[in-house]
Structure formats: C-alpha cells, structure tokens
Amino acid sequence: MWKNYLKIGWRVLKKNRLYTILNVLGLTMGISGFLMIMLFIQDEVNYDNFYPESESVFRITSHWGDYSTGSFATAPPPLGPRIQADIPEVEAITRLLKWNDFTIQPGSGQNKEQVFREESVYYAEPNFFIVFDLNVLAGNKEKALSDSKSVVITESLGRKYFGDVSPQEMVGKPIIMGSNNPDLKQISAVVEDIPAQSHFHFDMLVYEPGMNAEIFDMDSWSWSILYTYAKFPKEKQRVVGEKLDHLVATYIIPSLEAGEENSNYNLKVMSVQDIHLNSHLLREHESNAYQSNIYIFSLVAAFVLLLACINFMNLATAKAGLRSMEVGVRKVMGSQKSQLIYQFLTEALILVLISMAISLVIVALSNEPFNQLTGKNLQFNLLTNEMILWMIPALVVILTLLSGFYPAFYLSSFKPLQIIKRQLSVGKNSHNFRNGLVVFQFATSLTLIICTLLVQRQMSFIQNSDPGFDRDQLVIIHNDGEIQNSQRDDFKGHFVSSSNVQSLSFSTGIPMSGSFQMRSFNFPTSDMEHGMNWYEADASYLDTYQFKLLEGRNFGQTSGADQNKVIINEMAAKQLGIADDPIGQLVVKNAGENDEATLEVIGLVEDFNFESFRNEIKPLVIEYMYDYFLRDYISVKIQGGNIEAGVDELNVAWKQFEPRVPMNYSFLDEDFGRVYQSEMKMANLLQVLTGISILIACLGLFGLTAYTTELRNKEIGIRKVFGATMSEIFLLLSASYFKLILISILIAVPLALVFMQRWLEDFAYKTGIEIWVFVLASLACFGLALATIFFQTYKSIRANPVNILKSE
C-alpha cells in the first residue's frame, strides 16, 4: 500500500514541476537556515560542559554598591579560605590569578633558541584539578602543581615549543620563564587543549609560592583580584548563597569603611555553565555572549521553518481546484477519506525528504562560510552530532505533518458528486485561510527586515560614535616590565623626531580593556567613601588619546613633579560633589589601607566611554604614574596611515631595551570591535535569516499568484476582448495581494517596534528608532511583493485572448 502511495505521489510531483520546485526551494531554504542556526545555538549553550561534573562547578563574583559602581568576575583573596572553613557544603575551592604575560624559552628541543611571549598563563593553586577535572594526557594530575618548579601546559603549547612529540615526551622537559631573572621550571603535566566552548582558556598553569604569599594570602577584602571557583552539588546552590550572605555580614562589611557602596557589598554564585551567556562583569576572562540572543535566534529560526511550511499549505490549497477531479474520481472508485489523506501526506513526505537531503548538502558545503560569518569553528558532523541525528527524523515527521496535514484533510473532504457536476466551490474559509497565511509570511519577513535594519543602525552607531577619545591609529603594547620605570623617558626619546610616531604614553589602564581597578575615595573631612575606577598614567596620556580637558591642567612633563596629583572625569566630580569647583580639591584614596594617599585634583576631563556602550559612563580617577613597576600599557599614536612603518619602528626600539622578548601589541580599534563581537554576530545572522525569510515569502507569493492567475485565465481573456488594458488587469489580479501586504505592514511595524525597544534597553547609549526605517522596510517589502506578482502575471496579461478562449 505504501509503495503505491509513494509511486503515485512521485508521479504527481513530476507532473506538477512548478509546484514541486517552489515547495522544494522553500523547504530547503527553511531547513538549511534552521539547521545552521541550531548548530550555532548548540555551540553557544554548551559552554563549559566538556569536563565531568561541570554542573557542580561555580564561580563566585563580587559586587559593590548598586551594581553600577563595580561588579567584578573576581573576588577578594581571603574569600577562598573563609569559604573552605565556614561552608561545609563546598567540597573544594580553587583560585586563579591572571597577573601578567610571560617570557618563555624552551630548555630543549628544536625551538630551544627561540623566545616566546605567552599571554594565557595563570597562577593556580595545587587543587586546581580537583575543581576542574580536565583531561590530563600525561603526568600526574594530583601532583601536577605541587611544587614551585612545576608547570602544566596544553598539548598545542607543547608542540609549539618541542615540535611533533607525544605528550608523554613533553613531561619532564625544562622551560625558562622570565627575562630579567630567568627561572628554570619543568613540565609536570600536559592537558588536552581547552575547547573553544569555554569561558576561559589557558596555555599554561604555574604554581608560585611567592605569588601566593604576596597575593593569594592577602587579608584585604577590598581588592577583588582572584578568580574564585567552588565545587559543590548543584542542589546546594541556594544554601551556599545564603551562607555567603552571612559571611559578607560577618567578615567583609565590618572590615570595610562605612559607606553606601560598602554596605551594599554582595557575593554572587553562578554556575560556570551559565557564565558565557549570562555574565558581563568587569574582569571577565573573555568577552561573553547574551542569553537574549539565543532566544531571538531560536524564535527566528522556528519562524523561518514555519514560513516554508506555510508555502506548502498555501500552494496545496490554491491547487485545490486543479486536483478536485482527481479526488472525485478516486472517491467514485472507492477510495476512503483516510486513503486520500495518506496519499497527500505521502506527497508532502517526498517533498520534505528531497528538501532535507538537499539541505544537508547545503549545510555541509556552507560550513566554512558560516564559520567566517559567526567567528566560530562549528563542525557539521552528520554521523557524530547527536543533536543532528535526532533532529533530522524529528524534522521530517514534524514538517510532513505541519505542511501536509491541513491540505490533506482539506482536499480529501471534497464531495465527489459536486466535483463531477462541476459544482465545487473552493470556499470562502479556504480563501481566508490562505490570505491569513500570506499575511503571516510577510508580517514575519517585514518584522525581520525592520529589526535587522535597526540592529545594523545600532552597530553603526557604536562603530562610528565618538567615545570621547580617538581610537584610530592607536597601537597598544602590552608591557610586562620589559620597559622598566627608569627606562620610560629613554624609550620615549627614540621617537622625538619620528615621522611615524605622533605620541607615546605609559599607563596602567586603557579604554575597553575591561580590567580597571577600583579604589575608594573620600574627602579628608568625611568618612563617606565612593568606589571609583582608577588607574595611573603619565603626562602624555591625555594627548595620545586626545581626551578633552575641561578645567585645570594636564600632568607636567617633569618626572615626578605631579606625584600625588590626579585628573578626574565629570562623573567622578559629580559623585564627589565637586562638579562646580573640582580643581585644587584634596581627596583620600583607600583610607586605612596600605596604599592610602591624599591626592590633589589638578584636571577635569570630559566623560568618555572607557567601557562598553551598554554601560553608563562611570566615575574615573587617573593618578599620575610615577613609580609603577608592574604590568602596564604603552599607547602609541601612529602618524597618518603609516601603521606598518610605525610598528616596525616600535619593534626596532623595543629590541634595544629587550632583545630577547618579542613585542606583544594590538590595535585599539580591533580591541574595541571585540567588545561587541556578540552583537556583530547577531547582526550578521539576522541578515542571513532575513534574506531567507524574504525569499521564502516571495516564493510562496509567486506560486500562489501562478495558480490563482491560471484559474482566472479565461476571465482575463474575456476582459481583454472587452477592452481592458494591461494595467487594469494587473491591478485586478494584484489588488487583493496589496491589501494583504498592507495588513502585514500594520502588524509588523508595532511588533518590530516593541522587539527593538526591548533589545535596545540593554544599551546605555543607543541610536533612536526613527520612522524612516519603518517606511524604508515597508516600501522594500511592498516592492518585492509587487515585483513577484508582476513577474508571474505578466505572461498571462500579455497572452492573446484568442488562444485562451478558443476552447470555449
């Protein structure tokens, strides 16, 4: 029986080639778009699921004030031991420190004469592998970080140092760390490379007792510096959270100076599996994505698939008049209604199977371009991806029923007597149903067009808006003590007469770094403290970034002349209550701490976005950089378009001060772009999905117009005989569709407005939602519909009425 259904279904589809091609094209585009988006979503939601018991690993973060003052992905040093002592539900605690870059030279192997600069190196505690049960390829996991001479590396780093050797051969090999005071260490373990789906990546782990004594064992609750992870059963998360609140009240608040921000200090617990989509704090390891984008893509992908199904239903019911005689004859010959339903569902199944097969080929061939679009490394493995394996049969069943169920019941319900007597009326209800589906298609497509345009406008606004400083032609050198405090003036002197380097500045912070330090500030006569972003910079800093100085003066060029002087932004002046008269005011930094200092305000700069456009501008204090000896940044403004020549000149000067260590640098505009990579991915994917939805909607309208025009061919011929012009006939055929497009516009515009207002709420600085965007999108949608209808009806309008009516 089923063999007969398949045979007849295949013959019907071969006979109606236009109908088959339109449905296959629509379903193929819908399935292809859906599968690619599902691969993207699968990658996003599976972050940090790659190691055993990852659901039991949590990160503890610290939050000051009203959460706009300072929310950090890090926590204070004493927190780890205190949790271990006071919260028995926690099985293990481990802490990480990202302090600086490392200069490393292999002690043996093919690259033993080469010096490498590594950024992804963390100080770790010996119990790291108790919390993070990573796959250790060689070495003893329990003892890997047990002494100061041992380091753990990833497999890829080992191959970079020693060539194509096995992980077992890497264990025991020596490496030399540091440039000024080299330290000989030994590789104790090799771990599998951290997958891309991780909220942080490392190439090397180092255990250093000296750093533990200096940082890890500090008794300061005010410095959030360590990444702190806890392992405990997921069902204990609420209990651990409540005990952390008690710990804050018992130990942290009493140790902090009284103040509004300090009294609102909080510790939060978040599963590592949730970090990638839900955590956007200061000092994040890496830039994260947004959970809201996953909801948006899931919804849009489902709608794109639904649009393809709607095409099928629309075309099938539109063809009802052409297939009515077939149904009548079958019923007269004894076919039951259920048999007809199975027959029509079989036709739908054949179309879905063909479309699915083509879609799988398209997705496989589009893998590389799609990865370039999304910035990912997705792999379409048909036989190994469990999601794809269960999704394919599920999609086949769902699409067959969704697209074929209504047409099957509708066509099988025709009465044979009415059909044979030619008394069959397609019915008003069916006509209204088809119209409703057309409205749904174009409303969905227009909503996507509007949303895509507005997302692109916001991205353009971010890329082109003035953040309050000049980020173009800026090279950022990551200086880890290679150019030391006493060498700064000499290094700058190399570029006094340079035609490539315009200005050069040393600082401990730069815009968009996301790793600003916090300090508390108050007046000498007041105990009211204000938590503010803080870093140090030299006298060239304002000129290099071209910040606008509103009042006062810049730091002096004479070394040390402006020690204990600060420049603040407008927001800091407002929060301190000195906006009207900031110059000359004295403020106390970190009262009661080891680095307490009384500082004089000598300058006021215009507020600038040193964080993301998603955040309001925060208070910032820039202190004169005098005796700073840890990691800092060298910001270099390159003249004109001489980027390559400028970088070459910087390299030459760098090698004179540190010939062994390669210069590690980046471009500020690229760093700026990485902050918004999640939004850029969203914009790119929306463009693709919008294009697919428009094509599907136009295909459906094309097919619908084709069949309705065919049914009205004789009417067209008669009207032409009686003198109707081409434009009159076109308006007659298209008027009903234009009404549907107008209804679609009236539905889509408010929907898109609501969606985009919600999305833009996450940005403190955003573009306006202007009416021309809606007008442009509506005109584009209307124009596409007009072109589709005209393309299909033109042949019928131009046809000779004699040829149409000669059979009558």
C-alpha positions in Angstrom: 0.0 0.0 0.0 2.7 2.5 1.0 4.7 1.6 -2.1 1.6 2.5 -4.2 1.3 5.8 -2.3 5.0 6.6 -3.0 4.7 5.7 -6.7 1.6 7.9 -7.2 3.0 10.7 -5.2 6.2 10.8 -7.2 4.2 10.8 -10.5 2.1 13.7 -9.2 5.1 15.8 -8.2 6.8 15.1 -11.5 3.8 16.2 -13.4 3.4 19.5 -11.4 7.0 20.6 -11.8 6.5 24.3 -10.8 4.6 23.2 -7.7 7.3 20.8 -6.8 10.2 23.2 -7.4 8.6 26.0 -5.4 8.0 23.7 -2.4 11.4 22.1 -2.6 13.1 25.5 -2.8 11.1 26.9 0.1 11.5 23.9 2.3 15.2 23.6 1.5 15.9 27.2 2.5 13.9 26.9 5.6 15.5 23.6 6.7 19.0 24.8 5.8 18.6 28.1 7.8 17.1 26.2 10.7 19.9 23.6 10.9 22.7 26.2 10.7 21.1 28.3 13.5 20.6 25.2 15.6 24.3 24.4 15.2 25.2 27.9 16.3 22.8 27.7 19.3 24.1 24.3 20.2 27.6 25.7 20.4 26.5 28.7 22.5 24.5 26.8 25.1 27.1 24.0 25.6 29.9 26.2 27.0 31.8 24.6 29.9 30.1 21.2 29.5 33.2 19.4 28.3 34.6 18.2 31.6 33.0 15.8 34.2 30.8 17.3 36.9 30.9 20.7 35.3 27.3 21.2 36.6 28.8 21.2 40.1 31.4 24.0 39.5 30.5 27.6 40.3 32.2 31.0 40.2 31.9 33.5 43.0 31.8 37.2 42.0 31.9 40.4 43.9 29.6 43.4 43.6 29.9 46.9 45.1 27.2 49.5 45.6 24.2 49.4 43.3 25.8 47.1 40.8 26.6 50.1 38.5 29.5 51.1 40.7 31.5 47.9 40.3 30.6 44.3 39.5 33.6 42.0 39.2 34.2 38.5 37.9 36.8 38.2 40.6 36.7 38.1 44.4 39.0 39.2 47.3 41.9 36.9 48.3 40.6 35.9 51.8 37.3 34.6 50.4 38.6 31.2 49.3 40.0 30.0 52.7 37.0 31.5 54.5 34.5 29.6 52.4 36.5 26.4 52.9 36.4 26.9 56.7 32.8 28.2 57.1 30.7 26.5 54.4 30.9 22.7 54.7 28.7 22.2 51.6 31.6 23.3 49.4 33.7 20.3 48.5 36.7 22.3 47.1 37.8 25.8 46.3 40.4 26.9 43.8 41.6 30.3 42.8 43.3 31.7 39.7 45.3 34.9 39.0 45.9 36.5 35.6 48.8 38.7 36.5 50.9 39.4 33.5 52.4 38.0 30.3 55.3 35.5 30.5 58.6 35.4 28.5 59.3 31.7 28.0 62.2 29.9 26.3 62.2 26.1 25.9 65.1 24.4 27.6 65.5 21.8 24.9 64.1 20.7 21.6 64.0 22.2 18.1 63.0 25.7 19.4 65.3 26.0 22.4 67.0 29.1 21.0 63.6 30.9 20.4 61.9 33.1 22.9 58.1 33.2 23.2 55.7 35.7 24.7 52.7 34.0 26.3 49.6 35.8 27.4 47.4 32.9 28.5 49.3 31.9 31.6 47.6 31.7 35.0 48.9 31.4 38.6 46.9 28.4 40.0 46.6 26.6 43.3 47.6 22.9 43.6 44.0 21.8 44.0 43.0 23.2 40.6 42.3 19.8 39.1 40.0 18.9 41.9 37.6 21.6 40.8 38.3 21.4 37.1 38.6 17.8 36.1 40.3 18.4 32.8 41.7 15.6 30.6 45.3 15.2 31.5 47.2 13.5 28.6 50.4 12.9 30.5 51.7 13.4 34.0 50.2 13.1 37.5 47.0 15.2 37.9 47.2 15.2 41.7 50.8 16.3 41.9 51.0 18.5 38.7 51.1 21.8 40.7 52.5 20.6 43.9 55.8 22.5 43.8 57.1 25.8 42.6 59.3 24.3 39.8 56.4 22.5 38.1 54.1 23.9 35.3 51.2 22.4 33.4 50.9 23.1 29.7 48.4 22.3 27.0 49.2 19.9 24.2 49.3 22.6 21.5 51.7 24.8 23.5 54.0 21.8 23.9 54.0 21.2 20.2 54.8 24.9 19.6 57.9 24.5 21.9 59.1 21.0 21.2 57.7 20.1 17.8 55.7 16.9 16.9 56.3 14.9 20.0 53.9 13.0 22.2 52.5 14.5 25.5 54.4 11.8 27.4 57.7 13.0 25.9 56.9 16.6 26.9 56.6 15.8 30.6 59.9 16.5 32.3 61.2 18.9 29.7 62.7 22.2 31.1 61.5 25.6 30.2 63.0 29.0 31.2 60.5 31.6 32.4 61.2 35.3 32.7 63.6 37.7 31.0 65.3 39.8 33.8 65.5 37.0 36.3 65.0 33.7 34.4 63.6 30.8 36.4 64.1 27.2 35.4 60.9 25.1 35.6 59.9 21.7 34.5 56.7 20.5 32.7 54.9 18.2 35.2 51.7 17.5 33.1 50.2 18.1 29.7 46.4 18.6 29.4 44.2 18.4 26.4 43.6 21.8 24.7 40.8 23.7 26.2 37.8 23.6 23.8 36.6 26.8 22.2 33.4 26.3 24.3 34.9 27.6 27.5 34.5 30.9 29.3 38.3 31.0 29.8 41.3 29.4 28.1 44.9 28.9 29.4 48.0 27.6 27.7 50.0 27.2 31.0 49.3 26.9 34.7 52.0 28.0 37.2 52.2 27.4 41.0 54.3 30.1 42.6 54.5 30.1 46.5 56.0 33.7 46.3 52.9 34.9 44.5 50.7 33.0 47.0 52.4 34.8 49.9 52.1 38.2 48.1 48.5 38.0 46.7 46.7 34.7 47.5 47.3 35.1 51.2 46.5 38.8 51.5 44.0 39.7 54.2 42.3 42.5 52.1 38.6 42.3 51.5 38.5 45.4 49.3 40.6 44.1 46.4 38.8 41.8 44.0 41.7 40.2 42.2 41.3 36.4 42.2 39.0 34.2 40.1 37.4 32.1 42.7 35.7 28.8 41.9 33.9 26.4 44.2 32.7 22.8 43.7 29.5 21.6 45.4 26.3 19.8 44.4 24.0 21.9 42.3 21.1 21.4 44.6 23.1 23.2 47.4 23.4 26.5 45.4 20.7 28.3 47.4 22.2 27.2 50.7 25.7 28.2 49.7 24.3 31.6 48.5 22.7 32.2 51.9 25.8 31.3 53.8 27.8 33.6 51.6 25.5 36.4 52.6 26.1 35.6 56.2 29.9 35.5 55.5 29.7 39.0 54.0 27.8 40.4 57.0 30.1 38.7 59.5 33.6 39.3 58.0 33.5 41.6 55.0 31.3 44.5 55.9 32.9 45.1 59.3 36.3 45.1 57.7 35.3 47.8 55.2 35.0 51.5 55.9 31.4 52.7 56.4 29.9 53.9 53.2 26.9 53.5 50.9 28.7 51.3 48.4 30.4 49.1 51.0 27.1 48.5 52.9 25.7 47.1 49.7 28.6 44.7 49.0 27.5 41.3 47.7 28.9 38.0 46.7 27.1 36.0 44.0 27.3 32.4 42.9 27.0 31.4 39.2 27.3 28.0 37.6 30.2 28.0 35.1 27.8 26.6 32.5 25.9 29.9 32.7 28.8 32.3 32.5 29.1 32.6 28.7 25.5 33.7 28.2 24.7 35.5 31.4 27.8 37.1 32.9 29.1 40.5 31.7 31.2 41.8 34.5 34.4 43.7 34.8 37.5 41.5 34.5 35.8 38.7 32.6 38.3 36.3 31.2 36.9 36.8 27.7 34.0 38.5 26.0 30.7 36.7 26.5 27.5 36.4 24.6 23.9 37.1 25.7 21.1 34.7 26.6 18.6 37.1 24.9 20.3 36.5 21.5 19.7 32.7 21.9 16.0 33.3 22.4 15.9 35.6 19.4 17.7 33.2 17.1 15.6 30.3 18.2 12.4 32.2 17.6 13.5 33.5 14.2 14.8 30.0 13.1 11.5 28.5 14.0 9.6 31.1 12.1 11.8 30.7 9.0 10.9 26.9 9.1 7.2 27.7 9.6 7.3 30.1 6.6 8.4 27.2 4.4 5.6 25.0 5.7 3.1 27.8 5.1 4.2 27.9 1.4 3.3 24.2 1.1 -0.1 24.7 2.7 -0.8 27.8 0.6 0.2 26.2 -2.7 -1.6 22.9 -1.9 -4.9 24.6 -1.1 -4.5 27.0 -4.0 -4.3 24.0 -6.3 -7.4 22.5 -4.9 -9.5 23.4 -8.0 -6.9 21.7 -10.2 -6.9 18.5 -8.2 -10.6 18.3 -7.4 -11.4 16.0 -10.3 -8.6 13.6 -9.2 -10.2 13.5 -5.7 -13.7 12.9 -7.2 -12.6 10.1 -9.4 -10.8 8.4 -6.6 -13.8 8.6 -4.3 -16.1 7.2 -7.0 -13.7 4.3 -7.5 -14.0 3.5 -3.8 -11.1 5.4 -2.1 -11.7 6.1 1.5 -11.0 9.5 3.0 -8.2 8.1 5.1 -6.5 6.7 2.0 -6.7 10.1 0.3 -5.2 11.7 3.4 -2.3 9.1 3.4 -1.8 9.9 -0.3 -1.5 13.6 0.2 0.7 13.2 3.3 3.0 10.9 1.3 3.4 13.7 -1.3 4.4 16.0 1.5 6.8 13.4 2.8 8.5 13.0 -0.5 9.0 16.8 -0.8 10.3 17.0 2.8 12.8 14.1 2.2 14.1 15.7 -1.0 14.4 19.1 0.7 16.1 17.5 3.7 18.7 15.7 1.5 19.5 18.9 -0.4 19.6 20.9 2.9 22.1 18.6 4.4 24.4 19.0 1.4 24.0 22.8 1.5 24.7 23.0 5.3 27.8 20.8 4.8 29.1 23.0 1.9 28.2 26.2 3.8 30.1 25.2 6.9 33.2 27.3 6.2 31.4 30.5 5.1 29.1 30.2 8.1 32.0 29.9 10.4 33.5 33.0 8.9 30.2 34.8 9.4 29.8 33.8 13.1 33.5 33.7 14.1 33.2 30.1 15.3 34.6 26.8 14.4 31.4 24.7 14.0 31.7 21.3 12.5 28.7 19.7 10.7 29.2 16.0 11.5 26.1 14.2 10.4 27.1 10.9 11.9 28.5 12.1 15.2 26.4 15.1 16.2 23.7 13.7 18.4 21.5 16.8 18.0 21.6 16.5 14.2 20.9 12.7 14.4 17.7 13.1 16.3 16.7 16.4 14.8 16.6 15.1 11.2 13.9 12.4 11.7 12.1 14.7 14.0 12.1 17.5 11.4 10.9 15.1 8.7 7.9 14.0 10.8 7.0 17.5 12.0 7.4 19.2 8.6 5.4 16.4 6.9 2.5 16.8 9.4 2.8 20.5 9.7 2.8 21.2 6.0 0.7 18.4 4.7 -1.9 17.8 7.4 -4.3 20.7 6.5 -4.1 20.3 2.7 -4.6 16.5 3.1 -7.8 16.9 5.2 -9.0 19.8 3.0 -8.5 18.1 -0.3 -9.9 14.8 0.9 -13.1 16.5 2.1 -14.4 17.3 -1.4 -17.7 15.6 -2.3 -17.5 13.6 -5.5 -21.0 14.5 -6.8 -20.2 18.2 -6.6 -16.9 17.7 -8.3 -18.3 15.7 -11.2 -21.2 18.1 -11.7 -18.6 21.0 -11.5 -20.5 22.5 -8.6 -17.4 22.6 -6.3 -16.6 25.9 -4.7 -13.2 26.2 -3.2 -14.8 28.0 -0.3 -14.5 31.3 1.4 -13.0 29.7 4.5 -10.1 28.3 2.5 -9.6 31.6 0.8 -9.4 33.4 4.1 -7.1 30.8 5.5 -4.7 31.3 2.6 -4.9 35.0 2.9 -4.1 34.7 6.6 -1.0 32.6 5.8 0.2 35.2 3.3 -0.2 37.9 5.9 1.7 35.9 8.4 4.6 35.3 6.0 5.0 38.9 5.0 4.4 40.3 8.6 7.2 37.9 9.8 9.5 38.9 6.9 8.9 42.6 7.4 9.4 42.4 11.1 12.8 40.8 10.5 13.7 43.4 7.9 12.9 46.2 10.4 14.8 44.5 13.2 17.8 43.9 11.0 17.9 47.5 9.9 17.7 48.8 13.4 20.4 46.3 14.7 22.7 47.4 11.9 22.0 51.1 12.8 22.9 50.4 16.4 26.1 48.6 15.4 26.9 51.5 13.0 26.2 53.9 15.8 28.6 52.1 18.1 31.3 51.9 15.5 31.1 55.5 14.3 30.1 57.3 17.5 32.7 59.4 19.3 33.5 57.6 22.5 35.2 60.7 23.8 38.7 59.8 22.6 40.4 59.0 19.3 40.8 55.2 18.9 42.2 55.2 15.3 45.9 54.6 14.5 46.5 53.5 18.2 48.9 50.7 18.8 48.7 49.2 22.3 52.0 47.5 23.5 51.5 45.1 26.5 54.5 46.0 28.6 55.3 43.5 31.4 58.2 45.3 32.9 60.4 45.0 29.7 60.4 48.8 29.6 61.0 49.5 33.3 60.2 52.5 35.3 63.6 54.1 34.9 63.7 53.4 31.2 60.4 55.1 30.1 61.9 58.5 29.3 64.7 56.8 27.3 62.2 54.7 25.3 60.1 57.8 24.6 63.3 59.6 23.4 63.6 57.3 20.5 60.5 58.8 18.9 61.1 62.5 19.5 61.9 63.2 15.8 59.9 60.2 14.4 57.8 60.8 11.3 55.7 57.7 12.1 55.0 58.0 15.9 52.9 61.1 16.9 52.8 60.5 20.7 53.5 57.7 23.2 52.2 57.2 26.7 52.6 54.7 29.6 49.5 53.9 31.7 48.2 51.1 33.8 44.8 51.2 32.2 43.4 51.8 28.7 39.8 52.2 27.3 37.9 49.0 26.5 40.3 46.7 28.5 37.6 45.7 30.9 40.2 45.2 33.7 40.1 48.5 35.6 41.0 48.6 39.2 38.7 50.1 41.9 39.7 52.4 44.7 37.7 54.1 47.3 37.8 57.9 47.6 36.6 60.4 50.2 37.4 63.9 51.5 39.8 64.3 54.4 36.9 65.7 56.5 34.4 63.0 55.6 34.1 59.2 56.1 31.7 58.8 53.1 33.6 56.7 50.6 32.9 56.4 46.9 34.1 53.4 44.9 35.6 54.6 41.6 37.6 53.2 38.6 41.2 54.1 38.9 44.5 53.8 37.1 47.8 55.6 36.6 49.0 57.4 33.5 51.9 59.7 32.5 51.9 63.2 31.2 51.4 62.1 27.5 48.2 60.1 28.2 45.6 62.8 27.5 47.4 63.9 24.3 47.8 60.4 23.0 44.1 59.6 23.3 43.0 63.3 22.7 40.8 63.5 25.7 39.1 66.9 26.2 40.5 68.8 29.2 37.6 70.9 30.5 39.3 72.6 33.5 42.7 72.7 35.2 45.8 71.3 33.5 47.5 68.1 32.3 50.2 66.3 34.2 53.6 68.1 33.9 56.3 66.6 31.7 59.0 66.8 34.5 59.4 63.3 36.0 57.8 63.1 39.5 56.7 66.7 39.6 53.0 65.7 39.8 53.3 62.8 42.2 50.0 62.5 44.2 48.1 64.5 41.6 45.0 63.2 39.8 42.8 64.1 36.9 39.1 63.1 37.2 36.2 62.8 34.8 32.9 64.7 35.1 31.1 61.7 36.6 33.7 61.4 39.4 33.3 65.2 40.1 29.6 64.8 40.3 29.8 61.8 42.6 32.2 63.5 44.9 30.0 66.6 44.9 32.7 69.0 43.5 31.4 69.4 39.9 31.3 73.2 40.3 34.8 73.6 41.7 36.9 70.5 41.3 40.4 72.0 40.8 42.5 72.0 43.9 40.3 69.7 45.9 42.0 67.1 48.1 40.7 63.5 48.1 41.9 60.5 50.1 42.5 57.2 48.2 41.9 53.9 50.1 41.7 55.3 53.6 43.0 52.9 56.1 44.7 50.6 53.5 48.4 50.2 52.8 48.3 52.4 49.8 46.3 55.2 51.4 47.3 58.6 49.9 46.0 62.2 49.8 45.7 63.3 46.2 45.1 66.7 44.7 42.7 67.2 41.7 44.5 69.2 39.0 42.4 68.5 36.0 38.8 67.7 34.8 38.3 65.7 31.6 35.1 65.3 29.6 33.4 62.0 30.2 34.4 59.3 27.8 33.3 55.7 27.2 36.1 53.6 28.7 33.8 50.6 28.9 31.1 49.2 26.6 28.3 51.4 25.1 26.0 49.1 27.1 27.1 50.7 30.3 26.7 54.2 31.6 29.9 56.2 32.0 31.3 55.6 35.4 33.5 57.8 37.7 37.2 57.6 36.8 40.3 58.8 38.6 43.6 59.0 36.7 46.6 59.3 39.0 50.0 60.5 37.9 52.2 57.5 37.1 55.5 57.8 39.0 56.9 54.6 40.5 54.8 51.8 39.0 56.8 48.7 38.2 54.2 46.0 37.3 52.4 45.3 34.1 51.3 48.4 32.1 50.4 49.5 28.6 52.2 51.6 26.1 49.8 53.5 23.9 51.3 54.7 20.7 49.5 57.1 18.3 50.8 56.5 14.7 51.0 59.4 12.2 48.7 59.3 9.2 48.5 55.9 7.6 52.0 54.7 8.4 50.8 51.8 10.6 53.3 49.3 9.2 56.2 51.7 9.3 55.2 52.8 12.8 55.1 49.2 14.1 58.5 48.4 12.5 60.0 51.5 14.2 58.5 50.4 17.6 60.0 46.9 17.1 63.4 48.4 16.5 63.3 50.5 19.6 61.8 47.6 21.7 64.7 45.3 20.8 67.2 47.8 22.0 65.7 47.5 25.5 64.7 43.9 25.5 66.3 41.9 22.6 65.2 38.5 23.9 61.5 39.3 24.3 59.1 39.8 21.3 56.9 42.9 21.4 53.3 42.0 22.1 50.9 44.5 20.7 47.3 45.0 19.4 45.3 47.8 17.8 42.8 49.6 19.9 40.1 49.7 17.2 40.3 45.9 16.9 40.0 45.6 20.7 37.1 47.9 20.5 35.4 45.6 18.0 35.9 42.5 20.1 33.9 44.1 22.9 30.9 44.0 20.5 31.5 40.7 18.8 28.3 39.1 20.2 26.2 42.0 18.7 28.1 41.8 15.4 27.4 38.0 15.2 23.7 38.8 15.9 23.6 41.4 13.1 25.2 39.0 10.6 23.0 36.1 11.4 19.9 38.3 11.3 20.8 39.4 7.8 21.1 35.8 6.6 17.8 34.8 8.3 16.0 37.9 6.9 17.2 37.1 3.4 16.0 33.5 3.7 12.6 34.6 5.1 12.1 37.1 2.3 13.0 34.6 -0.4 10.6 32.0 1.1 7.7 34.6 1.3 8.3 35.7 -2.3 8.4 32.1 -3.5 5.1 31.5 -1.8 3.6 34.6 -3.3 5.0 33.6 -6.7 3.4 30.2 -6.6 0.1 31.5 -5.2 -0.1 34.1 -7.9 0.7 31.5 -10.6 -2.2 29.2 -9.6 -4.7 32.0 -9.0 -3.8 33.5 -12.3 -4.2 30.1 -14.0 -7.7 29.8 -12.5 -8.6 33.3 -13.9 -7.1 32.9 -17.3 -10.4 32.9 -19.1 -11.7 35.9 -17.1 -8.5 37.7 -18.2 -9.2 36.8 -21.8 -12.8 38.0 -21.7 -11.8 41.3 -20.1 -9.2 41.9 -22.8 -11.7 41.2 -25.5 -13.9 43.9 -24.0 -11.1 46.4 -23.9 -9.4 46.1 -20.5 -5.8 47.4 -20.5 -2.8 45.7 -19.1 -2.6 48.0 -16.1 -6.2 47.4 -15.3 -5.9 43.7 -15.4 -2.7 43.8 -13.3 -4.5 45.9 -10.7 -7.4 43.5 -10.7 -5.1 40.5 -10.1 -2.9 42.1 -7.6 -5.3 44.3 -5.6 -6.2 41.6 -3.1 -2.5 40.8 -2.5 -1.7 44.5 -2.0 -4.4 44.6 0.7 -2.7 41.6 2.4 0.7 43.3 2.3 -0.8 46.4 3.8 -2.3 44.3 6.6 1.2 42.7 7.1 2.8 46.2 7.4 0.2 47.2 10.0 1.0 44.1 12.1 4.8 44.1 11.6 5.6 47.7 12.4 4.3 47.7 16.1 5.8 44.2 16.6 9.2 45.3 15.4 8.9 48.5 17.5 8.3 46.5 20.7 11.0 44.0 20.0 13.7 46.6 19.3 12.8 48.8 22.2 13.3 45.8 24.4 16.6 44.9 22.8 17.9 48.5 22.9 17.2 48.7 26.6 20.5 46.9 27.2 22.4 49.8 25.8 23.0 52.9 27.8 23.9 54.7 24.6 21.8 53.9 21.5 20.5 55.2 18.3 17.0 56.4 18.0 14.2 54.4 16.4 13.3 56.7 13.5 10.2 56.4 11.3 12.2 56.3 8.1 13.5 52.9 9.0 9.9 51.5 9.1 9.0 53.4 5.9 12.0 52.1 4.0 11.4 48.5 5.2 7.7 48.7 4.3 8.5 50.0 0.8 11.1 47.3 0.3 8.7 44.6 1.3 5.9 46.1 -0.9 8.3 46.5 -3.8 9.4 42.8 -3.6 5.8 41.7 -3.5 4.9 43.9 -6.4 7.9 42.6 -8.5 7.0 39.0 -7.6 3.3 39.4 -8.6 4.2 41.3 -11.8 6.8 38.7 -12.9 4.2 35.9 -12.6 1.2 37.7 -14.1 3.0 39.4 -17.0 2.8 36.4 -19.2 -0.9 35.9 -18.7 -1.6 39.6 -19.2 0.3 39.7 -22.5 -1.3 36.5 -23.8 -3.5 36.6 -26.8 -7.2 36.3 -25.6 -8.0 34.2 -28.7 -5.6 31.4 -27.6 -7.2 31.5 -24.1 -10.8 31.4 -25.3 -10.7 29.2 -28.3 -11.5 26.1 -26.3 -14.8 27.6 -25.2 
